Amino acid sequence: MTGQRAQGEDPRWDLVLRIAASSQLQHAPQLRDFLLHVCQRALEGREAEISEQAVGEMLRPGREFDPNSDNIVRVQARHLRKKLEDYFACEGKNEPHIIRIPKGGYCPRFEPRSLSEQPADPEASSRPFPARKTLVYLLGATCVVLAALCARLWTETRLLMPASAAYVSDAAPARPLWDRLFVRGENTYIVLPDSSAGELLYLVKSSMTLAEYGDRTYPKNILRGMENRELASLLEYLATRQFTVLGAATLAAWFQQMGTRLGANTSIRYARNLNIRDFKKDNFILLGSKRSIPFTELFESQLNFVLEAKEKEDRFWVRNRQPLPNEPEEYYPLPQSNSRQETYATITLVPNLSGTGDVLMLAGLSSEATEAAGDLVTSRDFGTVLAKVLSHRSGTRLPYFQVVVRVRALAGSPTESEFVAYRILPFRAASAR
């Protein structure tokens, strides 16, 4: 079987070709190749040839592929599963069969669509809902989806952790940074973003200070003026759940493996379960921006590059407080075009509130940008590149620093990142307010 196989010879292959030509995969050539590669072998009875190694060699042509150090197959498989779900929910809603790629493997399954997955009555779906009920219906569905994602989070993170452990074993080039964050016998907390709070702020086009976040009644305060009380009640419920981002959870698993290997006491914390006093001791890694981890506000006075926002206009950018010659005053993301995106993230190392430990902050203008910053920090050559940028001499203590990273993404997946500006920060412990 090949991509040129005659239409109708096997209806399952025809289904594969329809998906490959759909809008979901139109601008995602790697995902399209992934789908064609595994489906062709499955339909030809060559399931034994479907492996992470084989898919990786197909995605990295002409390069030696090592699954222990390159997670492209796992990442792209996650994106492909999502694209398949999108296809069968939209363009392929009338397909009698569906394709699944079960987690833990890459061999596709061709299955009849179950009754629960059959398209709804078109006449019923065309009847208009009152505006209020439509919003409540959509937000209720969002809640169910988020709950499902939360349930999947632990499973997918556990699947990725063995690969993380293998990768950690060869991460020596970044040791100047890890030696500061993971000290034998000391505590390091890896903080997951509070996506529930972040999504609430996004939905109502609002902002929130750290003081307001510390007051656990902040959802009520933000929603107090909303006229639709049924909708406000549902939003408040969503805000009290503990949702986070899968990419951040995967990064947290990597950091925890690294810290354990270096002898530190590492643990993963949810942002909402912390308070300001916690930052007076120990080391921290914060995986998100101020919208989802408001504690980053504690350290803004020390920074040259800060993330700014106008929530009511959905505008986010990085402000350069003291531009050097030829540096812009702001770094704005470019408008998304044909699934291509260019945005920014910052990687920052500062002392904790008492100066007795360190805080690493990975903060992007989007979740893709934060994920790209994490991919960069955990890459093999990050320590070498960082030392060169900061003119850091081997054997000396790594200085506090801040780096601006330009991120390019395709179809929601980061594809390229590069340093565009940096600062060496003076040692100055922030004071808790």
Residue pairs with C-beta under 8 A, 6 or more apart in sequence:
1 10
1 13
1 40
1 43
1 44
2 40
3 17
3 36
3 40
5 13
7 14
7 17
8 14
10 43
11 97
12 39
12 43
12 97
12 110
13 39
13 40
13 43
15 95
15 97
15 99
15 110
16 35
16 36
16 39
16 40
16 43
16 99
18 92
18 95
19 25
19 35
19 84
19 87
19 92
19 99
20 32
20 35
20 36
22 87
22 91
22 92
23 91
24 83
24 84
24 86
24 87
24 90
24 91
25 31
25 32
25 35
25 83
25 87
27 338
27 339
27 340
27 410
27 411
28 79
28 83
28 339
28 410
28 411
30 59
30 76
31 76
31 79
31 80
31 83
31 411
33 58
33 59
34 55
34 58
34 59
34 76
34 77
34 80
35 80
35 108
37 54
37 55
37 58
38 50
38 55
38 101
38 106
38 107
38 108
39 99
39 108
41 47
41 49
41 50
42 50
42 107
42 108
42 110
47 107
50 105
50 106
50 107
51 106
52 67
52 73
52 74
52 106
53 65
53 67
55 73
55 77
55 106
56 65
56 67
56 70
56 72
56 73
57 65
59 65
59 72
59 73
59 76
60 70
60 72
67 73
67 163
68 163
68 166
68 167
68 170
69 166
69 167
69 170
69 380
71 160
71 163
71 167
73 106
74 159
74 160
74 163
75 413
76 413
77 101
77 106
78 156
78 246
79 411
79 412
79 413
80 101
81 100
81 101
81 103
84 98
84 99
84 100
84 101
88 95
88 98
88 113
88 117
92 98
93 119
94 119
95 113
96 112
96 113
97 110
97 111
97 112
97 113
98 110
98 111
98 112
98 113
98 117
99 108
99 109
99 110
99 111
100 108
100 109
100 111
101 107
101 108
101 109
102 109
103 155
103 156
103 159
104 159
129 137
132 228
132 230
132 231
135 228
135 231
136 230
136 231
136 234
139 231
139 234
139 235
139 238
140 234
142 238
143 234
143 237
143 238
143 241
146 238
146 241
146 243
147 241
149 243
149 246
150 241
150 242
150 243
150 244
152 246
153 244
153 246
153 249
156 246
156 249
156 250
157 246
157 249
157 250
157 252
157 253
160 250
160 253
161 253
161 257
164 250
164 253
164 254
164 257
165 257
167 254
167 378
168 254
168 257
168 258
168 261
169 261
170 380
171 178
171 258
171 378
171 380
172 383
173 380
173 381
173 382
173 383
173 384
174 377
174 378
174 380
174 382
174 383
174 386
175 383
176 383
176 386
176 387
176 392
176 397
176 398
177 349
177 360
177 377
177 382
177 383
177 386
177 398
178 258
178 262
179 262
179 398
180 283
180 349
180 358
180 397
180 398
181 188
181 259
181 264
181 283
181 285
181 358
181 360
182 188
182 258
182 259
182 262
182 263
182 264
182 266
182 283
183 262
183 263
183 264
183 283
184 262
184 263
184 264
185 263
185 264
185 265
186 264
186 265
186 282
186 283
186 357
187 264
187 265
187 266
187 267
187 281
187 282
187 283
188 255
188 259
188 264
188 265
188 266
188 267
188 282
188 283
188 284
188 285
189 266
189 267
189 268
189 269
189 274
189 278
189 282
189 283
189 284
189 285
190 252
190 255
190 256
190 259
190 266
190 267
190 268
190 269
190 284
190 285
190 287
191 268
191 269
191 270
191 271
191 274
191 284
191 285
191 286
191 287
191 288
191 293
191 295
192 244
192 245
192 248
192 249
192 252
192 268
192 269
192 270
192 271
192 287
192 288
193 244
193 245
193 248
193 271
193 287
193 288
193 289
193 292
193 293
193 370
194 242
194 244
194 270
194 271
194 272
194 288
194 292
194 293
195 243
195 244
195 245
195 292
196 238
196 239
196 240
196 241
196 242
196 243
196 272
197 208
197 213
197 218
197 239
197 271
197 272
197 291
197 292
197 294
198 288
198 291
198 292
199 238
199 239
199 243
200 206
200 219
200 222
200 235
200 238
200 239
201 207
201 208
201 222
201 291
201 311
202 291
202 311
202 314
203 235
204 222
204 223
204 226
204 235
205 311
205 312
205 314
206 222
206 311
206 312
207 291
207 309
207 311
208 218
208 222
208 294
209 294
209 297
210 276
210 294
210 295
210 297
210 298
212 218
212 221
213 294
214 275
214 276
215 221
218 239
219 235
219 236
219 239
219 240
220 236
223 232
223 235
223 236
226 232
226 235
242 270
242 272
244 270
245 288
245 292
245 367
245 370
245 371
247 367
247 370
247 371
247 374
248 287
248 288
248 367
248 370
248 371
248 374
251 287
251 362
251 371
251 374
251 378
252 268
252 285
252 287
254 374
254 378
255 266
255 285
255 378
256 266
256 267
256 268
258 266
259 265
259 266
260 266
264 283
271 286
271 288
271 292
271 293
271 294
271 295
274 295
276 295
276 298
276 353
276 432
276 433
277 432
279 295
279 298
279 352
279 353
279 359
279 432
280 352
280 353
280 354
280 356
280 432
281 352
281 354
281 356
281 357
282 352
282 357
283 352
283 357
283 358
283 359
284 352
284 357
284 358
284 359
284 360
285 359
285 360
285 361
285 362
286 293
286 295
286 296
286 359
286 360
286 361
286 362
286 363
287 293
287 362
287 370
287 374
288 362
288 363
288 370
289 296
289 307
289 363
289 364
289 365
289 370
290 296
290 297
290 307
290 363
291 309
293 363
296 361
296 363
298 353
298 430
298 432
298 433
299 348
299 350
299 359
299 361
299 430
300 306
301 430
302 350
302 425
302 428
302 430
303 321
303 346
303 348
303 350
303 402
303 425
304 320
304 321
304 322
304 402
304 423
304 425
305 318
305 319
305 320
305 321
305 331
305 346
305 348
305 402
305 404
305 421
305 423
306 318
306 319
306 321
307 316
307 317
307 318
307 319
307 346
307 363
307 365
308 316
308 317
308 318
308 319
308 330
309 315
309 316
309 317
310 316
316 333
316 365
316 366
317 330
317 331
317 332
317 333
317 344
317 365
318 330
318 331
318 344
318 346
318 365
318 404
319 329
319 330
320 327
320 328
320 329
320 330
320 331
320 421
323 329
324 421
327 421
331 344
331 404
331 406
331 420
331 421
333 341
333 342
333 343
333 344
333 365
333 366
334 341
334 342
334 343
339 410
339 411
339 412
340 408
340 409
340 410
341 366
341 368
341 407
341 408
341 409
341 410
341 412
342 406
342 407
342 408
342 409
343 364
343 365
343 366
343 368
343 369
343 406
343 407
343 409
344 364
344 365
344 369
344 404
344 405
344 406
344 407
344 420
345 362
345 363
345 364
345 365
345 369
345 370
345 372
345 373
345 404
345 405
345 407
345 417
346 361
346 362
346 363
346 364
346 373
346 402
346 403
346 404
346 405
347 360
347 361
347 362
347 373
347 376
347 377
347 402
347 403
347 405
348 360
348 361
348 363
348 401
348 402
348 403
348 425
349 358
349 359
349 360
349 361
349 398
349 400
349 401
349 402
349 425
350 358
350 359
350 361
350 400
350 425
350 430
351 357
351 358
351 359
351 400
351 427
351 428
351 429
351 430
352 358
352 359
352 429
353 429
353 430
353 431
353 432
354 429
355 427
355 429
358 400
360 377
362 370
362 373
362 374
362 377
363 370
363 373
364 370
364 371
364 372
364 373
364 407
368 407
368 409
368 412
368 413
368 414
369 405
369 407
369 409
369 414
371 414
372 405
372 407
372 409
372 414
372 417
373 405
373 407
373 417
375 414
375 417
376 382
376 405
376 417
385 419
386 392
386 398
386 401
386 403
387 394
387 398
389 403
389 419
389 422
390 398
390 399
390 401
390 422
390 424
392 398
392 399
399 424
399 425
400 424
400 425
400 426
400 427
401 422
401 423
401 424
401 425
402 422
402 423
402 425
403 419
403 421
403 422
404 419
404 420
404 421
404 422
405 417
405 418
405 419
405 420
406 417
406 418
406 420
407 414
407 416
407 417
408 414
408 415
408 416
408 417
409 415
